[in-house]
Amino acid sequence: MSEKLDIDKSVLSENDKTAYKISEELKENKILAVNVMGSPGSGKTTFIEKISDFFNPEEIFVIQGDLESDVDKKRMEKKGIDAYQINTHGGCHLNADMIKNSLENIDLKSKNFLFIENVGNLVCPAGIRIGQHLNVVVSSTTEGSDKPKKYPVIFLNSDLVLISKYDLSDVVDFNENKYLKDIRNIKNSVKILKISKNDKKSIKECAEFINKKRRNLFNDAE
Amino acid sequence: MHELSITKKIIEMIEKECSKNNIKKPDKIHAEIGELTTYKKEPIKYYFDILKKENHLLKKADIDMKIINGKIKCKDCKKENHIKEKYLILCPECGSGNIDILDGEDIRLKQIEGE
């Protein structure tokens, strides 16, 4: 006879459990994990390259997520930064298991920051926990000012939005007021910074924000 | 593509629960999907129907997915409400953007019918 078996279990919970373990392990090592998300070409890798100038290369490490190739890993290594490349071979986002496996290849001692560059995609990485303590969305002026309205979930899940290629706003007619209004409607509390790769001051502000987040997480007075 | 991995995860969970509870012929699977997740029910059903063909246990099973609306609690006026506009997440009572999301962010396996 047919029976009804009540389950009521979260499908996302297995990934979330792994993500939680990663987050705790990193915390024990006093490492802040930053999930860097955004479209392909928005400037995620450039942002990590540039912000690394405000840290000691030895205190950061990077996990790169791409469908194929180790182009980004090589860019990091050129800057003297430890990097690990994940190839998803078609997968549209990173998940907690992938990060867990990557961490087995990295010596956590002496590190303070982990930057995880998610697969270039403004949709799929948004809701997947990977053990991060901070969600950053890199969103460039060249993509257009309608992105928050068109792809709200990723902005809803972000702690920091970086408007990248800000020096090109005039050239591409970036409507900043509309963009900011749309983000505020999605998530009022999110921090927004404008950056350009050649404007060191703008990158320094990001480094200060991320540094502060780390200090807050660990109640560190240093 | 996006829903393929989550559909595989759902099937993995169904297999585990069936084996644990000695269900040999599941015919109806009930699941819930939050409207604030990045997953949609149609592609999950699509992938489920493809994957079940290769799966001895689930060959005759159907999946029914219910959408769970986004629910919020305003941190300012403390009132709970359903989200009216999906991503314009403001408190409909006081207009504050200072909110907690209570529901609509998960995918849950609810019930298995079968013998």
Interface residues (C-beta under 8 A of the other chain):
Chain A: M1 S2 E3 K4 L5 D6 I7 D8 K9 S10 V11 L12 E14 N15 G90 G91 C92 H93 N95 V123 C124 A126 G127 I128 P152 V153 L156 R184 N185 I186 K187 N188 S189
Chain B: M1 H2 S5 I6 K9 I10 M13 E17 N21 I23 D27 A31 L36 T37 T38 Y39 K86 Y87 L88 I89 L90 S96 G97 N98 E105 D106 I107 R108 L109 K110 Q111 I112 E113 G114 E115
